[in-house]
Amino acid sequence: MPTSAETVQALSQIVGSAHCLSAAVDTEVFTTDYRKLYRGDALAVVLPGSTEEVSQVMAWCHAHQVRVVPQGGNTSLMGGAVPEKDSGAIVLNLRRMNRVLGIDPINDTLSLQAGVTLSGARAAAEGAGRLFPLRIGSEGSCQIGGNLATNAGGTAVLRYGNMRDLVLGIEAVLPDGRVYSSLRGLRKDNTGYDLKQLFIGSEGTLGIITAAVLKLYPQPRAVSAAFIAVQDPAAAVQLLSLAKQMAGPHVTAFELVSADAMTLVCDYLGGARPPLAGSPAWMVLMEFTGTGAQDELDAHLGAVLEAGMDKGWVQDAAVAASLSDVQAFWRLREEISDAQTRTGGSIKCDVSVPLSDIPAFIEEASARVQQLAPGSRMVIYGHMGDGNVHFNPLRPADVPARDYLDAHYHEVSTAVDSLVHQRQGSISAEHGIGVAKRDDLRLYKSEVELALMWQVKRALDPQGLLNPGKMLPTP
Ligand SMILES: Cc1cc2nc3c(=O)[nH]c(=O)nc-3n(C[C@H](O)[C@H](O)[C@H](O)COP(=O)(O)OP(=O)(O)OC[C@H]3O[C@@H](n4cnc5c(N)ncnc54)[C@H](O)[C@@H]3O)c2cc1C
């Protein structure tokens, strides 16, 4: 295997020496994950500027058996975007490939390089009077390539679907340097296997995504939102069903927030005022959007809230009176993730179960956590509208984070995952597998599923060069 110096020398000739980093002071940010839980090292960090350069880098790595960890914004939460220690890998970061390639407002498509940030993609769409609807808290840093590789979800999945639903074509460089492309922007194409879908959600294990064609939607002209106090998750589920019946496609987001999550985030934001008086045990942030008039949309929201009150599902509601109120509501919701990081981290369980099972799952899992780790704060929040909750037990305020995580992480997350599995749920709804959940897959995927996953991996990457040690448990 080539040394770091030989690797840097060869790859500098392809991408330019300014874009091939090897000094620890330059590479550390690329070899440490977002939550600083995983720290690895790399022979080099390579920043290509074009698909052609990616192809040449991959061809060289293939010829010299050098492993490659693809990386976008490095915001993922499962340790998948950084190399492990002594992995003999390079990091291939796409941030220089950040050009919008074109917008077709008639076809409603946006073509772009994979290193464009999600906020860049949304701004480009907005500039053409359209919406690219993926919305996640890390949008300023995460990249479209990373969103595709993780099949990102977020707060508007209820209405628009996740990344898999939002893409029409991709370009990807294969481990041997060949380029696969389906950058055609077609909504219908039944000419055999839909190969692009293989790369979506593959967490960098099959190819380097270098460009994509994304779907655009009409830009909403009106937005109405409310923070709603509900008795419990069962009432929230009923309210969602009612909202869908009454307001149909206007229902864009439906996010559950527990009292502990709200207290934590208000504290993190320097004593922000909670949206509802009386510290309700459970809240929902419900958002409607539409292309019609604002007052019509407000009336839809009002009607749903009134009907929800009549049924006893809505106890209280704070309705946004302006766009800045809507933004303030979303800030409270979006900052819950970082608020946990500041406390030293929680036991992250990003899970999904059928929507109808959510109330019973939350009840059962909360009781189990209190048996295993008494006094845990129950930071439960997230995209309930699509059956996804971030179920994140957090240390009691007087217990040091390290002590709590060392004592309880494994036992609690295993217990929660097992309850999820019993309800036919998923142990990773949107954050992926990375290294954090890799070995758990063996418990929750069938032998056939695991064998097929490995067959796909070996077909595309027979030498196992791409993102080694990630996602797939050792067979
Ligand atoms: C505050 C916060 C909020 C978040 N909220 C959400 C949320 O609501 N929903 C959600 O789904 N996620 C969420 N995330 C997680 C994260 O932002 C997403 O997983 C995001 O899609 C990762 O994109 P990235 O560019 O940062 O990818 P990275 O972290 O760089 O990489 C993620 C994985 O994709 C691979 N990869 C990256 N780029 C490429 C490429 N071009 N080709 C091939 N493989 C590649 C990497 O190898 C790695 O396995 C959140 C994270 C934070 C910090």
The ligand as a MOL file (V3000), in Angstrom:
LIG
                    3D

  0  0  0     0  0            999 V3000
M  V30 BEGIN CTAB
M  V30 COUNTS 53 58 0 0 0
M  V30 BEGIN ATOM
M  V30 1 C -28.5430 19.7960 13.7580 0
M  V30 2 C -28.7410 18.5740 12.8950 0
M  V30 3 C -30.0270 18.2550 12.4740 0
M  V30 4 C -30.2300 17.1430 11.6450 0
M  V30 5 N -31.5050 16.8510 11.2440 0
M  V30 6 C -31.7130 15.8140 10.4090 0
M  V30 7 C -33.0350 15.5110 9.9560 0
M  V30 8 O -34.0210 16.1430 10.3350 0
M  V30 9 N -33.1830 14.4980 9.0880 0
M  V30 10 C -32.1190 13.7610 8.6320 0
M  V30 11 O -32.3160 12.8610 7.8040 0
M  V30 12 N -30.8620 14.0070 9.0750 0
M  V30 13 C -30.6310 15.0080 9.9420 0
M  V30 14 N -29.3590 15.2760 10.3810 0
M  V30 15 C -28.2350 14.3840 9.9770 0
M  V30 16 C -27.4260 14.8560 8.7400 0
M  V30 17 O -27.4450 16.2590 8.5990 0
M  V30 18 C -27.9270 14.1550 7.4730 0
M  V30 19 O -27.6580 12.7690 7.5840 0
M  V30 20 C -27.3100 14.6870 6.1670 0
M  V30 21 O -28.0240 14.1360 5.0790 0
M  V30 22 C -25.8240 14.3670 6.0200 0
M  V30 23 O -25.3010 15.1210 4.9390 0
M  V30 24 P -23.7410 15.4870 4.8940 0
M  V30 25 O -23.4620 16.1810 3.6090 0
M  V30 26 O -23.3410 16.1950 6.1170 0
M  V30 27 O -23.1050 14.0250 4.8290 0
M  V30 28 P -21.8520 13.4710 5.6370 0
M  V30 29 O -22.0840 13.5370 7.0850 0
M  V30 30 O -20.6170 14.0820 5.1170 0
M  V30 31 O -21.8920 11.9400 5.1520 0
M  V30 32 C -22.9460 11.0890 5.5020 0
M  V30 33 C -22.7640 9.7380 4.8040 0
M  V30 34 O -22.8860 9.9020 3.4000 0
M  V30 35 C -21.6830 9.5630 2.7230 0
M  V30 36 N -21.4870 10.5940 1.6890 0
M  V30 37 C -21.4160 11.9360 1.8530 0
M  V30 38 N -21.3070 12.5510 0.6660 0
M  V30 39 C -21.2940 11.5770 -0.2760 0
M  V30 40 C -21.2020 11.5750 -1.6900 0
M  V30 41 N -21.1070 12.7010 -2.3820 0
M  V30 42 N -21.2230 10.3850 -2.3310 0
M  V30 43 C -21.3280 9.2250 -1.6480 0
M  V30 44 N -21.4270 9.1690 -0.3050 0
M  V30 45 C -21.4120 10.3350 0.3660 0
M  V30 46 C -20.6020 9.5350 3.7860 0
M  V30 47 O -19.5970 8.6050 3.4630 0
M  V30 48 C -21.3880 9.1270 5.0150 0
M  V30 49 O -21.5310 7.7290 5.0550 0
M  V30 50 C -29.1220 16.3530 11.2360 0
M  V30 51 C -27.8380 16.6820 11.6630 0
M  V30 52 C -27.6410 17.7720 12.5020 0
M  V30 53 C -26.2440 18.0890 12.9170 0
M  V30 END ATOM
M  V30 BEGIN BOND
M  V30 1 1 1 2
M  V30 2 1 2 3
M  V30 3 2 2 52
M  V30 4 2 3 4
M  V30 5 1 4 5
M  V30 6 1 4 50
M  V30 7 2 5 6
M  V30 8 1 6 7
M  V30 9 1 6 13
M  V30 10 2 7 8
M  V30 11 1 7 9
M  V30 12 1 9 10
M  V30 13 2 10 11
M  V30 14 1 10 12
M  V30 15 2 12 13
M  V30 16 1 13 14
M  V30 17 1 14 15
M  V30 18 1 14 50
M  V30 19 1 15 16
M  V30 20 1 16 17
M  V30 21 1 16 18
M  V30 22 1 18 19
M  V30 23 1 18 20
M  V30 24 1 20 21
M  V30 25 1 20 22
M  V30 26 1 22 23
M  V30 27 1 23 24
M  V30 28 2 24 25
M  V30 29 1 24 26
M  V30 30 1 24 27
M  V30 31 1 27 28
M  V30 32 2 28 29
M  V30 33 1 28 30
M  V30 34 1 28 31
M  V30 35 1 31 32
M  V30 36 1 32 33
M  V30 37 1 33 34
M  V30 38 1 33 48
M  V30 39 1 34 35
M  V30 40 1 35 36
M  V30 41 1 35 46
M  V30 42 1 36 37
M  V30 43 1 36 45
M  V30 44 2 37 38
M  V30 45 1 38 39
M  V30 46 1 39 40
M  V30 47 2 39 45
M  V30 48 1 40 41
M  V30 49 2 40 42
M  V30 50 1 42 43
M  V30 51 2 43 44
M  V30 52 1 44 45
M  V30 53 1 46 47
M  V30 54 1 46 48
M  V30 55 1 48 49
M  V30 56 2 50 51
M  V30 57 1 51 52
M  V30 58 1 52 53
M  V30 END BOND
M  V30 END CTAB
M  END
